[in-house]
């Protein structure tokens, strides 16, 4: 149950970010250099998590 809630929360966050990116009202390039570094690190980690999920099942 906890895992399903975490997945739902991640989906809502990803949807909000995708909406901002598609609307052009927000971009990770608008962040400071250190925050942008953390953004791309988290983005890569999230992508790796999605890529590893089928292997875990």
C-alpha positions in Angstrom: 0.0 0.0 0.0 2.8 2.4 0.8 4.5 1.7 -2.5 1.3 2.5 -4.4 1.0 5.8 -2.6 4.6 6.7 -3.4 3.9 5.9 -7.1 0.8 8.0 -7.2 2.6 10.9 -5.6 5.5 10.6 -8.1 2.9 10.6 -10.9 1.2 13.7 -9.7 4.6 15.5 -9.4 5.7 14.4 -12.8 2.4 15.5 -14.3 2.8 19.0 -12.8 6.3 19.3 -14.0 5.4 18.1 -17.5 2.5 20.6 -17.6 4.9 23.5 -16.7 7.5 22.3 -19.3 4.9 21.9 -22.1 3.2 25.2 -21.3 6.6 26.9 -21.5 6.0 28.7 -18.1 8.9 26.9 -16.4 12.2 25.4 -17.3 15.0 23.8 -15.3 17.4 26.2 -16.9 15.8 29.0 -14.8 17.3 27.5 -11.7 20.6 28.4 -10.1 23.6 26.3 -11.2 23.7 24.2 -8.0 19.9 23.7 -8.0 20.0 22.8 -11.7 22.7 20.2 -10.9 20.4 18.7 -8.3 17.5 18.8 -10.7 19.3 16.8 -13.4 20.6 14.4 -10.8 17.1 13.8 -9.6 15.8 13.6 -13.1 18.3 10.9 -14.0 17.6 9.0 -10.8 13.9 9.0 -11.5 14.5 7.8 -15.0 16.7 5.0 -13.7 14.0 4.0 -11.3 11.4 3.8 -14.0 13.8 1.8 -16.1 14.5 -0.7 -13.3 10.9 -1.2 -12.2 10.2 -3.9 -14.8 13.2 -5.8 -13.6 12.0 -5.8 -10.0 8.6 -7.3 -10.9 
